[in-house]
Amino acid sequence: MGSSFRPGLAAAAAIPKTSVLATAVRIPTEKVVDLEATRTKATIVRGTETVETPVINLTRATGLLDAFVPVRRTEEARAVKQTIVAGTLVARGTTIDLEFLAPTHVVLGIFDGVHADLRASSVLSVASLLDDPEVSAALKKNTSELTATERQNVGAKFAAANVAIDDAVPEKSMGAAFMALKSAQAFR
């Protein structure tokens, strides 16, 4: 069996086995797996109570697993808060409290600068706008960089979603509508 060098693994190998890197929401593209003789088991604590990890009997669970419908990525809970600052190197066994929030419970009104018509909307309720290729391309620009055609087309899509654009009113401007969608993107 041959071996090959993969960029990034040398840096990962430099991290001591007894350390863990705390991260906020990002999922690493490469994972370092420590193949030790003993299995590592996470201890999960909810509130002050330890939650035992149940052992699944795969034979009995086969029917359930065959009928399993995966949760769509847009419905998965996202980490919104943690006790250790993201990127901090911590020793193995360090407790890190994470708080998760489902996108269905994220109301856009909690963010600053959001369009008035979108403040009561959830992340999932604006998914169709975020999934629209023309809107998502426009969100990569500042509103001042939009062409007249882009502005008109995106404005029509907002109007179809009952979002009135009026640049004379700051809380109803195209910029405020963009702010709402950019805030929602963080939970997708």
C-alpha positions in Angstrom: 0.0 0.0 0.0 1.5 3.3 -1.1 1.3 6.6 0.7 0.6 10.1 -0.7 1.1 13.6 0.6 -2.0 15.7 0.9 -1.7 19.5 1.6 -3.1 20.4 4.9 -2.4 17.1 6.6 1.1 18.1 7.6 -0.4 21.1 9.5 -3.1 19.0 11.1 -0.4 16.4 12.2 1.4 19.3 13.9 -1.5 19.7 16.4 -0.8 17.6 19.5 -3.1 14.6 20.1 -4.2 16.0 23.4 -5.6 19.2 21.8 -8.9 20.0 20.2 -9.7 23.1 18.2 -13.0 24.8 19.1 -14.9 26.1 16.2 -18.2 28.0 15.9 -20.3 27.1 12.9 -17.9 26.1 10.2 -17.4 22.4 9.5 -13.9 21.5 8.4 -13.4 20.1 5.0 -10.8 17.7 6.2 -10.8 15.8 9.5 -7.9 14.3 11.3 -8.8 10.9 12.8 -6.8 9.7 15.7 -6.7 5.9 15.5 -6.0 5.0 19.1 -6.5 1.6 20.6 -9.4 2.9 22.8 -12.5 4.4 21.4 -13.2 8.0 22.4 -16.7 8.7 23.7 -18.2 12.1 23.9 -19.9 13.1 27.1 -23.1 15.0 26.4 -24.6 17.2 29.1 -28.0 19.0 28.8 -28.5 21.5 31.5 -26.8 19.7 34.4 -27.8 16.2 33.5 -25.5 13.8 31.6 -27.2 12.2 28.6 -26.3 8.6 28.0 -25.6 7.6 24.4 -27.9 4.7 23.5 -26.5 1.7 21.7 -28.5 1.1 18.5 -29.3 -2.5 17.5 -28.9 -2.1 13.7 -30.8 -5.3 13.0 -33.9 -4.0 14.8 -33.4 -0.4 13.5 -33.1 -1.5 9.8 -36.8 -0.7 9.0 -36.5 2.7 10.6 -33.3 3.5 8.8 -34.7 2.3 5.5 -37.6 4.7 5.9 -35.4 7.5 7.2 -35.9 10.9 5.5 -32.9 13.1 6.1 -33.3 16.6 7.5 -32.7 19.2 4.8 -29.7 21.3 5.4 -31.8 24.4 5.7 -33.7 22.9 8.6 -30.6 21.8 10.6 -30.0 23.6 13.8 -27.0 26.0 13.7 -24.6 26.8 16.6 -25.1 30.4 17.5 -23.1 30.6 20.7 -20.3 28.8 22.5 -18.4 29.3 25.7 -14.9 29.1 24.1 -14.0 31.6 21.5 -13.9 30.1 18.0 -10.3 29.1 16.9 -9.1 28.7 20.5 -6.9 25.6 21.0 -8.1 23.7 24.1 -6.9 20.6 25.8 -8.7 17.3 25.2 -11.6 16.9 27.7 -12.3 20.6 27.9 -16.0 21.3 28.2 -17.4 23.5 25.5 -21.0 24.6 25.8 -22.8 25.1 22.5 -26.2 26.6 21.9 -28.1 25.7 18.8 -31.0 27.4 17.1 -33.1 25.9 14.3 -33.5 28.3 11.2 -37.3 28.0 11.7 -36.9 29.9 14.9 -34.7 32.6 13.6 -36.8 35.7 13.0 -35.0 38.3 10.8 -36.2 41.1 13.0 -33.4 40.2 15.5 -30.8 41.6 13.1 -30.0 45.3 12.6 -30.9 47.0 9.4 -33.4 44.5 8.2 -36.3 45.6 5.8 -39.5 46.4 7.7 -41.5 43.9 5.7 -39.1 41.0 6.5 -38.7 41.5 10.2 -41.4 39.0 11.1 -40.1 36.5 8.6 -38.0 33.4 9.5 -35.0 32.2 7.6 -37.0 29.4 6.0 -39.7 31.8 4.8 -37.1 33.7 2.6 -35.6 30.5 1.3 -37.2 30.9 -2.1 -35.6 34.3 -2.5 -32.2 32.9 -1.4 -32.5 30.0 -3.8 -33.4 32.2 -6.8 -30.2 32.4 -9.0 -30.8 36.0 -10.0 -31.3 37.2 -6.4 -28.3 35.2 -5.1 -26.1 36.7 -7.8 -27.4 40.2 -6.9 -26.7 39.6 -3.2 -22.9 39.3 -4.0 -23.0 43.0 -5.0 -23.7 46.2 -3.2 -27.1 47.7 -4.2 -25.3 50.6 -5.8 -23.5 48.3 -8.2 -26.8 46.7 -9.5 -27.7 47.5 -13.1 -31.1 49.0 -13.8 -32.3 45.7 -15.2 -31.0 43.7 -12.1 -32.6 46.3 -9.8 -35.9 46.0 -11.6 -35.8 42.2 -11.7 -34.8 41.7 -8.1 -37.3 44.4 -7.1 -40.1 42.4 -8.8 -39.0 39.2 -7.0 -39.2 41.1 -3.7 -42.6 42.5 -4.7 -43.9 39.0 -5.4 -42.8 38.1 -1.9 -44.8 41.0 -0.4 -41.7 43.1 0.2 -42.2 46.7 -0.9 -39.0 48.4 -2.0 -38.8 52.2 -1.5 -35.3 53.6 -1.4 -36.7 57.0 0.0 -37.5 55.1 3.2 -34.3 53.6 4.8 -36.2 50.7 6.5 -37.9 49.8 3.2 -34.9 50.2 0.9 -33.3 47.6 -1.4 -30.3 47.8 0.9 -32.4 46.8 3.9 -34.0 43.9 1.9 -30.5 42.8 1.0 -29.4 43.0 4.7 -32.3 40.7 5.6 -31.3 38.1 3.0 -27.6 38.3 3.9 -28.5 37.8 7.6 -30.6 34.8 6.6 -27.7 33.3 4.6 -25.7 32.8 7.8 -28.3 30.1 8.8 -28.4 28.2 5.6 
